[in-house]
Amino acid sequence: MPEPEIGSIMVSYEAALLRGDCSVKSMDEIREFARALGIQSVDKFVDMEDLVRTIQLAEGNDDCFRRDPTCAEKQCLWYEECVAA
């Protein structure tokens, strides 16, 4: 099966963000998103926090997932899941 294109995955995540349904889904979905970003060996990640932080770095952001309970970055794709922990 061909790898999904990052554009279609980003549109999907951005649409979820606009609907207010931006909670993180399954590890498989997060791995798919990471693969589309070009992250190698995504199957080695067993911890969601490590994988999301790696994605954040690949996007050019700080790897802050679940590290700051007072986070105000509400436009972040990971915000809902991050502050819920």
C-alpha positions in Angstrom: 0.0 0.0 0.0 1.4 3.5 -0.9 2.4 5.8 1.9 -0.2 8.5 2.6 0.7 12.0 1.4 1.4 14.6 4.1 -1.0 17.1 2.5 -4.0 14.8 2.9 -3.1 13.9 6.5 -2.5 17.6 7.4 -5.9 18.5 5.9 -7.5 15.8 8.0 -5.9 16.9 11.2 -6.6 20.6 10.5 -10.3 19.8 9.8 -10.4 17.9 13.1 -8.9 20.9 14.8 -11.5 23.3 13.3 -14.3 20.9 14.4 -12.9 21.0 17.9 -12.2 17.3 17.6 -8.4 17.5 17.9 -7.8 14.8 20.4 -5.1 12.3 19.5 -6.3 9.1 18.0 -4.7 5.7 18.0 -1.0 5.0 18.0 -1.4 3.6 14.5 -2.9 7.0 13.3 0.0 8.8 15.0 2.5 6.5 13.3 0.8 7.2 10.0 1.1 10.9 10.5 4.8 10.5 11.5 5.6 8.4 8.4 4.0 11.1 6.2 6.4 13.6 7.8 9.3 11.4 6.8 10.1 10.1 10.3 11.9 6.8 10.1 11.3 3.7 12.1 8.1 4.8 13.6 7.2 1.3 14.7 10.0 1.4 17.3 8.0 3.9 19.3 5.9 2.3 22.0 5.3 5.4 24.0 2.9 8.0 22.5 4.7 10.9 24.3 8.0 10.1 22.6 6.5 9.7 19.2 4.5 13.0 19.4 7.6 14.8 20.6 9.5 13.5 17.7 6.8 14.7 15.4 6.9 18.1 17.0 10.6 18.3 16.4 10.1 17.3 12.7 7.5 20.1 12.4 10.1 22.6 13.7 8.4 23.0 17.1 9.5 22.4 20.6 9.1 18.9 21.8 6.9 19.9 24.7 4.1 17.3 24.6 2.8 16.7 28.1 5.6 18.7 29.7 3.8 21.9 30.5 0.4 21.6 32.1 -0.1 25.3 31.7 0.4 25.3 28.0 -1.5 28.0 26.1 -0.8 26.8 22.5 -4.4 26.0 21.8 -3.8 25.9 18.0 -1.4 23.0 18.5 -2.6 19.7 16.9 -1.8 17.9 20.2 -3.2 20.5 22.6 -6.3 18.6 23.8 -4.5 15.4 24.5 -1.5 17.2 26.0 -3.4 19.2 28.6 -5.7 16.3 29.4 -2.9 14.2 30.9 
